[in-house]
Amino acid sequence: MKKIFLIGMGGHAKVVKDIIELNNEFEVIGYLDDKFHEKSVIDGIIYDNLNSYRNYKDNYFIVTIGNNKIRKQIFEKLELPLCKYPKFIHPSAVIGSNVEIGYGTVVMANVVVNADTHIGNHCILNTMTSIGHDVLIKDFAHISPNSTLTGGVQVGKYTQIGAGSTLTPKVIIGDSTLVGAGSTVINNVSNNVTVFGTPAKPKE
């Protein structure tokens, strides 16, 4: 089995670990997190700080942190090639034809991704999300649980779509934008904006 380290040890890491174990291709051998001040090994699992990653560069990594900007910062700090970050797809997910999924991206339980969709690197498609055909999700985006992205939607880099939100056909969401939980987006949204409600409007 290939060996992998999880970077970050919060709740998101627990979910990703379960998906890794279900895939039976990688073995989780450790966690890297700045809350560890020195290396320890407990029951064969390594716990070490993030700066120690150079000691483990022969292995694989996955950044298991929900915050989009922090995932990007860690990726840039480590300066590892993309091929060191496998993608992981829960066995219950349904992936359509001609779908591209980038490095370091995690697709969680009961997600549906329809045909001709492109998902970037280091994205999170959280539990029960529904992604329509011809959708573009750019790098480091997070689609929260039970969200629906209909056909032709585009989601920008570092953007988070809140839980239970719906994006209507061909809507374009900019970079570094937050769509509040339970929102319905019927118009395009620009960069660096927070919107919420039905229909979604900018936060004042």
MILO-25459 format. One record per residue (C-alpha): y, x, z. Coordinates in steps of 0.02 Angstrom, whole numbers, padded with zeros to 5 digits, always signed. Each point is the difference from the previous one (the first is absolute). Example, Ala and Ser with C-alpha at 12.3 -4.5 7.8 and 13.67 -1.06 7.14 Angstrom:
<rs>
-00225+00615+00390 +00172+00069-00033 
</rs>
This chain:
<rs>
+00000+00000+00000 +00179+00053-00032 +00105+00034+00155 +00166-00086+00033 +00140+00005+00129 +00105-00151+00044 +00185+00040+00024 +00065-00116+00134 -00100-00084+00136 +00075-00173+00024 -00064-00173-00042 +00007+00028-00188 -00116+00150+00019 -00131-00110+00083 -00006-00117-00150 -00006+00142-00126 -00139+00087+00097 -00106-00157-00013 +00026-00007-00188 -00044+00184-00020 -00161-00024+00096 -00048-00152-00104 +00015+00102-00160 -00129+00130+00056 +00078+00141-00100 +00112+00085+00129 -00026+00049+00180 +00150-00009+00118 -00002+00166+00092 +00170-00003+00085 +00175-00065+00030 +00164+00092-00022 +00144-00069+00102 +00151+00079+00084 -00047-00082+00165 -00135+00134+00013 +00076+00161+00064 -00157+00103-00019 -00168-00014-00083 -00143-00090+00086 -00171-00055-00057 -00078-00156+00076 -00171-00062-00055 +00014+00109-00155 +00169-00072-00054 +00149+00119-00016 +00169-00050+00073 +00143+00115-00048 +00187-00002-00039 +00066-00026-00175 +00059+00179-00023 -00180+00059+00014 -00046-00080-00167 -00005+00172-00082 -00157+00037+00101 -00089-00145-00085 +00060+00010-00180 -00177+00007-00068 -00021-00182+00052 +00077-00164-00056 +00140-00100+00083 +00066-00177+00011 +00169-00043+00076 -00039-00146+00115 +00178-00051+00048 +00071-00169-00046 +00182+00055-00014 +00033+00036-00184 +00135+00132+00022 -00103+00095+00130 -00151+00002-00117 +00112+00077-00133 +00072+00129+00122 -00173+00055+00053 -00059+00013-00180 +00149+00110-00042 -00022+00108+00155 -00183+00038-00034 +00029+00047-00183 -00182-00034-00041 -00055-00052-00176 -00024-00186-00027 -00186+00026-00027 -00015+00040+00186 +00042-00183+00039 -00142-00117-00050 +00030-00184-00027 -00104-00122+00104 -00048-00177-00048 -00085-00121+00119 -00167-00061-00072 +00060-00181+00011 +00151+00032-00112 -00004-00068-00177 +00074+00118-00131 +00030-00064-00177 -00013+00090-00166 +00119+00141-00049 +00068+00016+00176 +00068+00171+00050 +00006+00047+00185 +00087+00160+00052 -00048+00140+00118 +00008-00033+00187 +00012-00188-00024 -00100-00117+00112 -00060-00172-00056 -00055-00102+00150 -00122-00142+00027 +00001-00152-00116 +00141+00063-00110 +00001-00060-00180 +00080+00107-00136 +00002-00078-00172 -00006+00077-00174 +00118+00132-00069 +00085+00036+00166 +00062+00173+00049 +00008+00051+00184 +00084+00164+00042 -00043+00140+00120 -00007-00020+00189 +00019-00189-00004 -00073-00127+00121 -00071-00165-00062 -00032-00084+00165 -00130-00130+00045 -00013-00157-00109 +00139+00045-00121 -00008-00076-00174 +00069+00105-00143 +00021-00084-00170 -00024+00071-00174 +00120+00129-00073 +00077+00043+00168 +00082+00169+00035 +00003+00063+00179 +00087+00169+00015 -00040+00145+00117 +00002-00019+00190 +00018-00190-00004 -00082-00114+00129 -00058-00176-00041 -00031-00084+00167 -00142-00121+00041 -00017-00167-00091 +00139+00038-00125 -00007-00066-00178 +00072+00097-00146 -00012-00106-00157 -00012+00063-00179 +00120+00132-00063 +00080+00039+00168 +00070+00174+00033 +00018+00076+00174 +00104+00158+00024 -00035+00160+00094 -00001-00005+00191 +00018-00189-00002 -00091-00114+00122 -00048-00179-00040 -00016-00093+00166 -00155-00096+00051 -00027-00167-00084 +00135+00023-00132 -00007-00064-00178 +00080+00085-00150 +00017-00114-00151 -00042+00057-00177 +00090+00153-00070 +00111+00025+00152 +00059+00180+00020 +00022+00071+00175 +00100+00162+00016 -00036+00159+00097 +00009+00013+00191 +00015-00188+00018 -00074-00115+00132 -00057-00177-00037 -00014-00091+00165 -00162-00083+00054 -00033-00171-00074 +00134+00014-00134 -00004-00070-00177 +00088+00112-00125 +00055-00086-00161 +00135+00122-00057 +00009+00188-00025 +00046+00103+00153 +00096+00165-00009 -00031+00164+00092 +00025+00022+00187 +00012-00185+00041 -00082-00110+00132 -00035-00178-00058 -00087-00144+00085 -00024-00188-00009 -00048-00129-00132 +00075+00037-00120 +00028+00177+00062 +00180+00053+00026 +00081+00162+00061 +00016+00020+00187 +00181-00016+00054 
</rs>
